[in-house]
Amino acid sequence: MSLSHDELANNLAIHLMSDDRMVWEDIPVGKSGSVRPDVLTIQKSFASPNPISYEIKVSVSDFRSDVTSAKWKNYLDFSYGVIFAVPKGLIKKSDIPNGCGLIQFNGQSWHTVKKPTLHPAKLNDEILLKLLIGGSERETHKPIIKNRDFEQWVHHDTLRKKFGKDFSE
């Protein structure tokens, strides 16, 4: 099963979440029409926020289009690095522009293939306000795993015994 662009972006965003990083999906970082990374992460640090932009690519043609137009360079105005995130086997490490990173999804987990060259960038007030005001809607949150309550489990167990496993599910 292959994931869509948005599903892959959300999967990566959840993978990147930690207690010391904030993660956003598809957040514009400037005025209307400005670039918007598929996933943006920032370290929870006043001194070293280390913003990193991730560009999801699900087709070789989309990847080549971004590389040819050098769209990824626009992210360096506010990101320390740019990382292309792709399904495993879509592109090779040698296809990645100098300075960019590569992370691949093998269907279950993400693996860093190439780290980006980091370029310190200044997070200006406009970007910080954009993340603060508009970012709350686009910030990624861990999915809540809800356990079945005991009564529901007993009910499913009764159905399974009476009608079989397929019906109870």
HELIX and SHEET records of a PDB file:
HELIX    1   1 HIS A    5  LEU A   16  1                                  12    
HELIX    2   2 VAL A   60  SER A   69  1                                  10    
HELIX    3   3 LYS A   71  ASP A   77  5                                   7    
HELIX    4   4 LYS A   93  ASP A   95  5                                   3    
HELIX    5   5 ASP A  125  ILE A  133  1                                   9    
HELIX    6   6 GLY A  135  ARG A  138  1                                   4    
HELIX    7   7 PHE A  150  PHE A  163  1                                  14    
HELIX    8   8 LYS A  165  SER A  168  1                                   4    
SHEET    1   A 6 ARG A  21  GLU A  25  0                                        
SHEET    2   A 6 VAL A  39  GLN A  43 -1                                        
SHEET    3   A 6 ILE A  52  ILE A  56 -1                                        
SHEET    4   A 6 GLY A  81  PRO A  87  1                                        
SHEET    5   A 6 GLY A 101  PHE A 105  1                                        
SHEET    6   A 6 TRP A 110  LYS A 114 -1                                        
END                                                                             
